[in-house]
Amino acid sequence: MEEGVKQKVEAQEKDVREGVQQEPAVQEILSGRQEPAAQRESVEQQEASGKAAPSSQVFLPDAILGLFRQEKKDIRMYSPLALAYMGDAIYDLVIRTMVVAKANMPAHKLHHLTVQYVSARAQSEIIQALLEAGVLTEEEQDIYRRGRNAKPHTMAKNATIADYKRATGFEALCGYLYLTGHMERLLELVRTGIRLIWE
């Protein structure tokens, strides 16, 4: 490794060790004092004793913000379009995960399958089905309406204005649920919507 690159990496590792609040087990791993197998044992022991949250319970937005030293903002400060921007990415990730798990195939075929679920028309159908089934809470309906009523700067090329607005509302709801740590609820709504439409 070049000397300059090595110094930058070492400096970044030092910043992480000193600047980010971490559990003692994480600090030991970063410093090289604990082996990965020992780490797994200690996490399992902590989970069994109730001293640590299960590793599957990591709140991803907080982990990302902490790692990059960003301040967490009040969710009420986000515009509906900012929530939709985040929701678009999260919903796409959920669908891509589902599609890849179903079949190992060339990327263009995976993309074709994914588009069936992530198009504005498909998202519009999902949110309509969820609304008609009455599965959204009042708060979720409010978030959806805020997103739907926002004035987007662009329009989807293969969707009606009504479909695009409903899809934006759905994405705002997805973004809100993700950023507030309600990923299980988000997954439940996506699964329910897909079942109502395609099964």
Secondary structure, 3 states (H helix, E strand, C coil): CCHHHHHHHHHHHHHHHHHCCCCHHHHHHHHCCCCHHHHHHHHHHHHHHCCCCCHHHCCHHHHHHHHCCCCCCCHHHCCHHHHHHHHHHHHHHHHHHHHHHHCCCCHHHHHHHHHHHHCHHHHHHHHHHHHHHCCCCHHHHHHHHHHHHCCCCCCCCCCCHHHHHHHHHHHHHHHHHHHCCCHHHHHHHHHHHHHHHHC
